Every structure is written in structure tokens, then in C-alpha cells.
Amino acid sequence: MRLYCNAFKCSITTKINIHMLKKIPHFFLICATIIFMVALLWLYSEPVYEGIVKYSVASRGLHKAAISAKPSLDASALVKKTYPKYVDIPLKYMKMIVKWFSFQKEDELKEWEEKVFKGKVVYALGKNDVISFVHAKSEAAASALYYKIKLDAKKMHPVVSWKWRVEKFPVKKDPESLSSGTEDDFAGRVYVIFPAKFITNWKVLEYIWAETIPVGTKGVSSLSKNIKLIVLRSGRSENGEFVVEERDVVEDYISLFGKPPEYDIGAVAFMTNAEHTGTIADAMYSDVKLGYKEDGVGNKKGGSFEN
């Protein structure tokens, strides 16, 4: 009886082994199919990725397009192709866009608050055949538009970009200077603000479009030593065209303050003013984008990006 049982077990085991051997070709066939499909996916990953980016930009209405970390893809070309009349991303720094103002709709301007210093500058939406913008006209007035947003400046690398154009510079009696308190009027000013618990610890980066001061000139505001200035443009733009700016905020902060930021960004602002000279200043602002560099964390490259 025991012999019979052992023979039966041996027979069953043999049948199972034979059955498994027959399954081995199927297993290899499945593996080969999977490898082939992965290879196809890798081959066509660029077009698929391109389609996803295009859909992301189109479906979110030019407001928020997060570009994943894939350096071989020219995101600028993709967006330009989708919106040729209104978009021109100056990708010196590949970036993830957190907030995007194209100023094509009145609702976008309503997201900005106004800070009045003396009189009110007229800020109104405008549009030509190519671009939408905020038209700022100051008649002996000073008021700024600001937008509150938190951007991590201690662990990440915030990037701010915009377009602007000057129509008319304020008329000054004395030679133009960054340190002048009596004629502190400029046609174009863009601010990045780092609020702190105590207002005396606040820090501000101010980018200026001057009329005669050389590009690259740095200075300190006559209002506070915590406001650092840098001239990005001087004189009229070629053919009166919009000029694109894109700034690595941490890099500029270190250049002007001599150390990395202690606080995060809390707001950005822009202003056209002429209250000191009592004259007229006229400028336009457009395509404001707020986000981060692709290399992500601090000064170290290789940081990850997520939508």
C-alpha cells in the first residue's frame, strides 16, 4: 500500500513538472512582449510627453503650466506653437510656473491690490495685435499694484519674469540717480518683497527701468537700506518693443544683500511713479510669471519637479 502511494505521488509530481516545463516558453514569450512594449514606449516617450504638455497648457488657459524635469524638451517652443500671438517664455532658466498673468481678462487685474502713496496711478488693461498688458499712466502720482504669493526662497530657487515697455519717462531737473530722494521717479519699477515678522526686517529687491542710468547699476533706496535697487534697462527699447526680463531671485538677492534670503517671498509688485517731479510717466507691464528654477533645491542641481 505504501509502495503504491509513493508511486502515485511520484506520478503526480512528474506530471506537474512536465506541465511547468510546457509553461516555460509562454513565460519567456510574455517577458519578451513586455520588453518590446517598454522599448516602444521609450522610443515614443518624447511625442507623448509633448502632447501632455500641450494639453496641460491649453486646458488651464495660459494660467498655470507646470513643466516637468525633462531637459531635452523645448517647452518654450511648445507654448509658442500653441499660443503664437501672446506667449514668449524666455527660458534662460527652465522653470515651473506657479502663477501666470497674461492680462487678457479683467479678472486677472482684479487679483492685484493697490497701495497708494500719493495720488493714484491709472492702471488699465490694454491690447494690441500681439500682446495684452497693463497700461500704467502716472500724472504726478505714485501707487503700486501688488500680488500676494508665497514662494520658498530658502530651499528653492524662485524665478520672476515679465515683459515691459516705457512710453514716457518722468522729466527730471538733475542728473538721474538711484540715491536721489527728491527726484525718485521712474517709469518702470518691479518689486520682489520678502516680509518678516517685524517690518524693520523686511527686505525688497527693486528692478528699475531708468532713462539715463547705465544698465547693471546697483544702489540702495533713499527710503530704506533694506530696499536694494538694480537697473535692468536704460533709455527707450529698440523700435518701442516690449522687453522680456527673467530673474533668478536668490542670485539677485545674494548679489545685492551679500547673503542668501532669510525669509520667503511674500509678494511681487510693479509701479510707475512721477509724484516727486510732478510730471508724467507712462509704461506697460505684461506676461508676469512666478515660479521656480528647474534645478530645484537651493544651489544644488538635480532637484525634482512635480505638477
C-alpha positions in Angstrom: 0.0 0.0 0.0 2.8 2.4 1.0 4.6 1.5 -2.2 1.5 2.3 -4.2 1.1 5.7 -2.6 4.8 6.6 -3.2 4.4 5.6 -6.9 1.2 7.7 -7.1 3.0 10.7 -5.6 5.9 10.3 -8.0 3.5 10.1 -10.9 1.7 13.3 -9.9 5.0 15.1 -9.3 6.2 14.1 -12.7 3.0 15.3 -14.4 3.3 18.7 -12.5 6.9 19.1 -13.6 6.1 18.3 -17.2 3.2 20.8 -17.1 5.5 23.5 -15.7 8.1 22.8 -18.4 5.4 23.3 -21.0 4.6 26.7 -19.5 8.3 28.0 -19.7 8.0 29.1 -23.4 4.8 31.0 -22.5 6.7 32.8 -19.7 9.5 33.8 -22.0 7.0 35.0 -24.6 5.3 37.2 -22.0 8.6 38.7 -20.9 9.7 39.4 -24.5 6.3 41.1 -25.2 6.8 43.3 -22.1 10.3 44.2 -23.1 9.1 45.1 -26.6 6.3 47.3 -25.3 8.7 49.1 -22.9 11.1 49.7 -25.8 8.3 51.2 -27.9 7.1 53.4 -25.0 10.7 54.7 -24.5 11.0 55.4 -28.3 7.8 57.4 -28.4 8.0 59.0 -25.0 9.0 62.4 -26.4 5.9 62.8 -28.6 3.7 61.5 -25.8 5.2 63.9 -23.3 4.9 66.8 -25.8 1.2 66.0 -26.1 0.7 66.0 -22.4 2.4 69.4 -22.0 0.4 70.9 -24.8 -2.9 69.6 -23.3 -1.8 71.0 -19.8 -1.1 74.4 -21.2 -4.3 74.6 -23.3 -6.7 73.2 -20.7 -5.5 75.5 -18.0 -6.0 78.7 -20.0 -2.5 80.2 -20.0 -2.7 80.4 -16.2 -0.6 77.5 -14.8 1.7 75.2 -16.8 4.0 73.1 -14.7 6.8 71.8 -16.8 8.3 68.5 -15.6 12.1 68.0 -15.4 12.9 66.8 -18.9 15.7 68.9 -20.3 15.6 67.6 -23.8 12.1 69.1 -24.4 11.9 72.7 -25.5 8.9 73.9 -23.5 9.2 77.4 -24.9 8.8 76.2 -28.5 5.7 74.1 -27.4 3.9 77.0 -25.8 4.8 79.4 -28.6 3.4 77.0 -31.1 0.1 76.8 -29.1 -0.2 80.5 -28.5 1.9 82.3 -31.1 0.4 85.7 -30.6 0.5 86.1 -26.8 3.3 83.9 -25.4 7.0 84.2 -25.3 8.7 82.3 -22.5 12.3 83.5 -22.1 13.6 80.1 -20.9 17.0 81.2 -19.7 16.0 79.2 -16.6 13.7 76.3 -17.3 11.0 76.8 -14.6 7.8 75.5 -13.1 5.2 78.3 -13.3 3.2 78.7 -10.1 1.3 81.8 -11.2 0.9 83.3 -14.7 -0.7 86.7 -15.5 -1.2 87.2 -19.3 -3.6 90.1 -18.5 -6.0 89.1 -21.2 -9.0 89.2 -18.8 -10.2 91.9 -16.4 -10.4 89.2 -13.6 -6.6 88.9 -13.7 -6.1 92.6 -12.9 -8.6 92.3 -10.0 -6.3 89.8 -8.3 -3.8 92.6 -7.7 -4.2 95.0 -4.8 -3.3 98.7 -4.9 -1.1 100.6 -2.5 -1.5 104.3 -2.7 1.4 106.6 -1.8 0.4 109.9 -3.3 -2.4 110.1 -5.8 -3.5 107.2 -7.9 -1.7 105.9 -11.0 -4.2 104.8 -13.7 -3.7 101.1 -14.2 -5.9 99.7 -17.0 -5.8 96.7 -19.3 -4.8 97.3 -22.9 -4.2 95.2 -26.0 -2.6 95.4 -29.4 -2.4 92.9 -32.3 0.3 90.9 -30.5 0.0 91.2 -26.7 -2.2 92.1 -23.8 -0.9 94.3 -21.0 -1.5 96.6 -18.0 -1.1 100.2 -19.1 0.2 102.4 -16.2 0.0 106.2 -16.5 1.2 108.4 -13.7 0.4 112.1 -13.6 2.3 113.4 -10.6 1.1 110.3 -8.7 2.5 107.2 -7.0 0.6 104.0 -6.4 1.7 100.4 -6.9 -0.1 97.2 -7.8 0.9 94.1 -5.7 0.1 90.5 -5.7 0.5 88.3 -2.6 2.1 85.0 -3.1 4.4 82.7 -1.1 7.4 81.4 -2.8 10.1 79.4 -1.0 13.3 81.4 -1.2 15.3 79.5 1.5 15.2 76.0 0.0 14.1 76.6 -3.6 15.2 79.0 -6.4 12.3 81.3 -7.3 12.2 82.9 -10.7 10.2 86.0 -11.7 9.7 87.0 -15.3 7.8 89.7 -17.1 7.6 92.0 -20.1 7.5 95.7 -20.0 7.8 98.8 -22.2 8.2 102.5 -21.4 6.2 105.1 -23.3 7.3 108.2 -21.4 10.0 108.9 -18.8 9.4 111.4 -15.9 11.2 114.7 -16.6 14.0 115.4 -14.1 15.9 118.6 -13.5 19.0 117.0 -12.0 21.1 114.1 -13.4 19.2 110.8 -12.9 20.4 108.9 -9.8 19.3 105.9 -7.8 20.1 107.6 -4.5 18.0 110.8 -5.2 15.3 111.3 -2.7 13.9 114.5 -4.3 13.5 113.0 -7.8 12.9 109.4 -7.0 10.6 108.8 -10.1 11.0 106.0 -12.6 8.8 104.9 -15.5 9.2 101.2 -14.7 9.7 99.5 -11.3 9.2 95.9 -10.4 9.5 94.7 -6.8 10.0 91.3 -5.1 9.1 91.6 -1.4 10.4 89.4 1.5 8.2 90.1 4.5 9.3 89.4 8.1 7.6 89.3 11.5 8.9 92.9 12.1 8.6 95.4 9.3 12.1 96.7 10.1 13.4 93.3 8.9 11.6 93.3 5.6 13.8 93.0 2.5 12.9 94.2 -1.0 14.5 93.7 -4.4 13.6 96.5 -6.9 14.2 96.3 -10.6 14.2 99.6 -12.4 13.9 100.9 -16.0 15.8 104.2 -16.0 16.2 106.8 -18.7 20.0 107.5 -18.4 21.5 105.4 -15.6 23.6 102.6 -17.1 22.3 99.0 -17.1 23.7 97.0 -14.2 23.9 99.9 -11.8 23.1 98.9 -8.2 22.1 101.0 -5.3 20.2 101.4 -2.1 16.8 103.2 -1.8 16.7 106.6 -0.2 13.7 105.2 1.8 15.4 102.2 3.5 18.7 100.3 3.5 16.6 97.1 3.2 15.5 98.1 -0.3 18.1 97.2 -2.9 17.9 98.5 -6.5 19.3 97.3 -9.8 18.8 98.9 -13.2 17.8 96.4 -15.8 17.0 98.8 -18.7 18.1 102.3 -19.7 16.5 104.5 -22.3 13.9 103.5 -24.9 13.7 100.0 -26.2 14.5 99.3 -29.8 11.5 100.1 -32.0 9.5 100.7 -28.9 9.0 96.9 -28.4 8.3 95.0 -25.2 11.4 93.7 -23.5 11.5 90.4 -21.6 13.1 90.0 -18.2 13.7 86.8 -16.3 15.4 87.0 -12.9 16.8 84.3 -10.6 15.6 86.0 -7.3 18.0 84.2 -5.0 21.0 85.0 -7.2 20.0 88.7 -7.3 19.4 88.7 -3.5 22.9 87.4 -2.8 24.4 89.9 -5.2 22.6 92.8 -3.6 22.5 91.8 0.1 25.6 89.7 0.2 23.9 86.6 1.7 21.0 84.2 0.9 17.4 85.2 1.8 16.4 84.7 5.4 12.7 84.9 4.5 10.4 83.6 1.8 8.9 85.8 -0.9 5.5 87.2 0.2 4.5 89.5 -2.7 5.5 91.0 -6.0 4.6 94.4 -7.3 5.0 96.9 -10.1 4.8 100.7 -10.2 5.1 103.7 -12.4 5.6 106.9 -10.5 6.1 110.7 -11.1 5.0 112.3 -7.8 8.4 113.9 -7.0 8.9 115.6 -10.3 5.2 116.4 -10.8 5.4 115.2 -14.4 4.1 112.3 -16.4 5.4 108.7 -16.6 3.9 106.1 -18.8 4.7 102.3 -19.1 3.2 98.9 -19.8 3.6 95.6 -18.0 2.7 92.1 -19.3 3.1 88.4 -19.1 4.1 88.2 -15.4 5.2 84.7 -14.4 6.1 83.5 -10.9 7.7 80.1 -10.3 10.9 78.1 -9.7 14.1 77.1 -11.5 14.2 73.5 -12.8 17.3 72.7 -10.7 15.0 73.0 -7.7 16.7 73.0 -4.3 19.0 75.8 -3.3 22.2 76.0 -5.3 22.2 72.2 -5.8 21.3 70.9 -9.2 19.1 67.8 -9.7 16.1 68.8 -7.6 12.8 67.2 -8.6 9.8 68.9 -10.1 6.2 67.9 -9.6 3.0 69.3 -11.0 
